[in-house]
Amino acid sequence: MNGKILITGASGFIGSFIVEEALRRGLDTWAAMRKSSSKAFLQDERIHFIELNLSSEEQLREQLKDLQFDYVVHAAGVTKCLDKEDFFRINTEGTKHLVRALVATQADLKRFVYISSLSIMGAIREQQPYQEIREDDEAKPNTAYGQSKLKAEEWLTAYSQQLTANSQQPFPYVILRPTGVYGPRERDYYMMFKSIKAHSDFAVGFKQQDITFVYVTDVVQAVFLALEKGVTGRRYFLSDGEVYQSSTFSDLIRRELGNPWWIRITAPLWLLRIITFCGEYAGRLTGTVTALNNDKYNIMRQRNWRCDIEPACRELGYRPQVKLEEGVRRAVKWYKENKWL
């Protein structure tokens, strides 16, 4: 694999790891990011930086017209917003603008990988015993984030079909749907690490919850497999292939932190609903994006996060390398070394 690659969201958690792997493979690597974004994890002098305005298709065409990319990985997006409409403006409309601009300017694009999410499926197969969520299940996203990602997926499909109907080449997209991604540099799960270090853990609901995870470098593995082997229009779920109970993650964090004493609080869903409602309301009043919001309530109340990764294994050759125990160990080590813990 060789050529020129563009990575959007390059300064983000997953994006920065994709940049590192692209450089390791010797690709001509271009990192798209906002002017205000940090380059803390993008220090390699081989990186070419480019500012792209995903809110304007016209500006994107201008910014891309003199560049020709072989591969594009679209990892830019938002997971938390004050205004629900911002999810759709950035995650959905931003994707549309980028893809149309690429079609207009990138005649030789070989593959476009879109980083979506398991969250697009919503709370389905919730009856015990829980079964794996599969590609042909009907998506019923229960968060604004999941809805915005699903709309982008649906648009990609329709747009590629429209190109074909107009006797043009179909847009060469592949979609990846990772479950919860964790590892060094990650900031959402990191709050659990901080909480447990401070001797508290918080769980919600008394009904069994099956959870899945995927370590960040396994997502990166899937990205490059999709770039090399992906079939246009295919969608792949990603996890580490295991299923965990809701307390497993916390127990592993606690062990890696040296088994600090703690208080584990398990709250009923109705209490979580009150907390997240108040959190979202307070965020709107103060203009601060908070993790305690309505989307978080729907995520935490969902009981079944199993997903079928067999298609990714069979068609791409995906082989998750890092199970949760090892991944938590690596994450804690990084957080400590970088003074996050």
Secondary structure, 3 states (H helix, E strand, C coil): CCCEEEEECCCCHHHHHHHHHHHHCCCEEEEECCCCCCCCCCCCCCCEEECCCCCCHHHHHHHHCCCCCCEEEECCCCCCCCCHHHHHHHHHHHHHHHHHHHHHHCCCCCEEEEECCHHHCECCCCCCCCCCECCCCCCECCCHHHHHHHHHHHHHHHHHHHHHHCCCCCCCEEEEEECEEECCCCCCCHHHHHHHHCCEEEEECCCCCEECEEEHHHHHHHHHHHHHHCCCCCEEEECCCCCEECCHHHHHHHHHCCCCCCEEEEECHHHHHHHHHHHHHHHHHHCCCCCCCHHHHHHHHCCECCECCHHHHHHHCCCCCCCHHHHHHHHHHHHHHCCCC
